[in-house]
Amino acid sequence: MRSFDYTPLYRSTVGFDRLFDMLDNGVRSEWPPYNIEKLGTDDYRITMAIAGFSTEEVELTQHGPELIVTGQKKPEEGNRQILHQGLAIGNFRQAFKLADHVKVARATLENGLLSVDLVREIPEELKPRRIAIGSTGSAASGDETAKNKQISHDTDRQRSAA
């Protein structure tokens, strides 16, 4: 449910459309209901109750750090007359902000529940790594000794050439 109409602000501002979209999408609808679970250190699951939708009517899209779940109900064929409609079966769009390096591992639709498994995959170069500390006493003196020998050798060559 929208609590504020941003239309007048669109007419008098330039470049703030993303801000208004974030404010507008920040208020989450109550339908379809969903759970977010933490299954392990880097494993998560979003479960949405979308009874009445088939796999062809649901679309998942990950664009950068945002997961968008969209449901587009196909029009029913046939001549049905509904006397009371208590089931909330309508189109929906739900967006989830994902943390860095979180990707969709798999998605299943079973018994009216859409389960989206997420996993955080941190690249090796961004993972913390232990750096070994070497002794500087013998290694530095050995390097310096080799450098000094090379310098004295080069100096001797220059003297003999002159």
N, C-alpha and C positions, 0 to 999 in steps of 0.2 A: 504494500500500500504506500503510495507516494504521500509525503506529508507537506511538501512544498513545491510550488510550480516555479521552475527556473526560467521559463520562457521569456519574461521581460529582461532578465539579465543577459540572455543570449543576444538580444538586440543591441545592448549598450556596451558589451565587452568584446574584446578580440583576444583569442588565444587561451581563454579559460574554459573551453568546452570539455577538456579532459577532467578538470576539477569538478565541474558540474556532473559529469558522468560518474565520477567516483562517489560523489555525495548521493547521487540518485541510486546507484547500485549498492551503496553501503547498507541500506536498509534491506534486510533479507525478508523475502516473503516466507510465509509459514507453510507453503505448499510447493513442491512435495516435501514431506518431512524427511529428515536425513540424520544420520549419526556419523561422527568422525571418531575413529578408534586408533589407538597406537598399539600396534601388534608386537613391535620389537624396537630395538635401538634406532633403526633406520627404515622401518616398515610401518605403513599406515593404511587404513581402509576407510573409504567413504561409502556408506550404504544408504541408498535412497529408496523410499517406498513409491514405486511408480506403477501400481496395479493398472492393468488394462492396456499398457503399452507393449508393443512388440519390439524386437531388436531393430527392425527397419525404421521404426518411428522415433528412435532415440539416437542422438549423435553426440559423441564426445570429441572435443577439440582442445588440444593443449597448445597455447600460443605463448611462448616464453614462460613467465611465472604464473600464468592463469589457466585454469582448467574450466572449460565451459561445457555444461551438460544441457542439451536442448531436446525437448520433446515436442514433436509435431504430430498431432493425432490426425490420421487419415479420415476423411469423411466416410461415414458408414453408408454402405449400399443397402438398398431395400427401403421399404416404407414402414418404418417403426414409429409408433406414437408413444412417447414417454409421458406417463401420467405424473410421475414424481421423479426428480433427478436429485438424489442425495449423494451420489458418487461424484467426487471432484475429478473429473477426467477432462482436462483442458490442456492446451499447450503451455509449456513452461520453459524457462531459461534460468539456469542457476550457475553462477560463477563462483569459483573458489580460488583464492590467492594461494599459491604454493611457494614454499621457501626455496632458496637457491638449491639447485642440483636435485630437486625432487621431480621424478618422472613417473608416468603411468606404466606400471608393469603389466597389468591385464585388467579386463573388465568383463563381468558376467551379468546376465539377467536371468534370474531364476525365481519362480514363484512370486513374481511381482516386485522383487527386490533387485535393484541395480547395485552391484558391488564393484567398486573401483579400487584396485590395489595400487598403492603408491610406494615407491622406494627412493630413498636418498642415495645417490651415487656420487660421491665426492671424487673428482679426478685425483690421480696419484700426486700430481704436482702441487695440489692444494692441501693434501693431507699433512698433518704434522709428522716430522721425521726426526729421528735421533741422529745427532751429529757426533761422531767420535772425536774425542780430544786427544791429540797426539802430544808427545813430549817435545818441547822446543829446544832443549839443551843440546842433545846430540845431533838432531837433524839440522838445526840452524848452523852449528859449528861446522858440520860436514859440507853444507851448501856454501858457506862462506869460504871454507878452505878451497873448495873447487873453483869458486869465482876468483879467489886470489891467485891460484895457480894459473888460470887462464889469462888474467891481467898481466902477470909477470911474464908469461910466455909471449904474449902479444908485444909487450914492451921490449923484450929481448930481440924479437924479430925486427922491430922498427929500428933499434940501435944497430943491428948487424947490417941492415939494408942501407943505412946512412953512412 
